[in-house]
Amino acid sequence: MTDEDRWYFLHNGFYRVPTLLPEDLIKRLNLVTDEHVEQKIEPIVWEPSDLGEGVVRRLSKILERDPAYMEAATHPIILDALEGVLGPNIELISNKHNHIMVRPGKSAVVPWHSGEEPWDVRLITALIYLQASTMENGCIRIVPGSHQRHFQHPRQPTYKSFHDSPFFFRSVPMPMPRGGVLLFNDCCFHGADVNHTDQSRRSMTLAYQSHDVHDIRKDEPEKFLVRGERAYVGHPFKKDG
Ligand SMILES: O=C(O)CCC(=O)C(=O)O
């Protein structure tokens, strides 16, 4: 990340990584995802039943499903970009996101939401695209700068309609290529449109944060250190200062 990229990310709240992940990895991710969707391997979030019974919307807990998912989550293309905003010590959080949005053909909207409150500015979401995301198949839309709001706002506003809402008019669509990676501050409001096609639109969703140097517990089973170290730089009380 250049200084200008960092400024862009901090100001707008999102960043498209310019380099694509290797096609060989994307193929393997799609193959294992095919298998888990076909065999309906839980845990799963289902599409609303008006799409038919048993249509997979989301596969949860992907990091435990197959090593290919962890390979993608720790790929240097992603970690190098994250290092630009998170610094050298990076943790992957397994109790947040850790899923694949399968978004089958005709999949319903992802309603507007912000993943974190604006005071928790450390958490970065990475979307890794296993298939191209377009206006037609309901690409994600982000409200630029909304991570910097200086007022309270419900994280999951109950607008009657995805389109007829203030966030729709303030948002920008984020079409992404297959193999592309989109990073965004999880405090940004975002949502995704209906998938108007007959094909799925898959993307992995992962959460990263900087290892907090003052964290007391260094080994937490739900955090994977994926780059750097968990240094301890606390200030223990010393009589002599
Ligand atoms: O791209 C999408 O369909 C929605 C992404 C999202 O908000 C999520 O995966 O939590």
The ligand as an SDF file (V2000), in Angstrom:
LIG
                    3D

 10  9  0  0  0  0  0  0  0  0999 V2000
  -21.4190   -9.1460   -0.7150 O   0  0  0  0  0  0  0  0  0  0  0  0
  -22.3940   -9.4980   -0.0630 C   0  0  0  0  0  0  0  0  0  0  0  0
  -23.2710  -10.2090   -0.5280 O   0  0  0  0  0  0  0  0  0  0  0  0
  -22.5450   -9.0440    1.3670 C   0  0  0  0  0  0  0  0  0  0  0  0
  -21.2770   -9.0620    2.0980 C   0  0  0  0  0  0  0  0  0  0  0  0
  -21.5070   -8.9310    3.5580 C   0  0  0  0  0  0  0  0  0  0  0  0
  -22.0420   -7.9540    4.0400 O   0  0  0  0  0  0  0  0  0  0  0  0
  -21.0850  -10.0440    4.4120 C   0  0  0  0  0  0  0  0  0  0  0  0
  -20.5730  -11.0390    3.9100 O   0  0  0  0  0  0  0  0  0  0  0  0
  -21.2560   -9.9260    5.6610 O   0  0  0  0  0  0  0  0  0  0  0  0
  1  2  2  0
  2  3  1  0
  2  4  1  0
  4  5  1  0
  5  6  1  0
  6  7  2  0
  6  8  1  0
  8  9  2  0
  8 10  1  0
M  END
$$$$
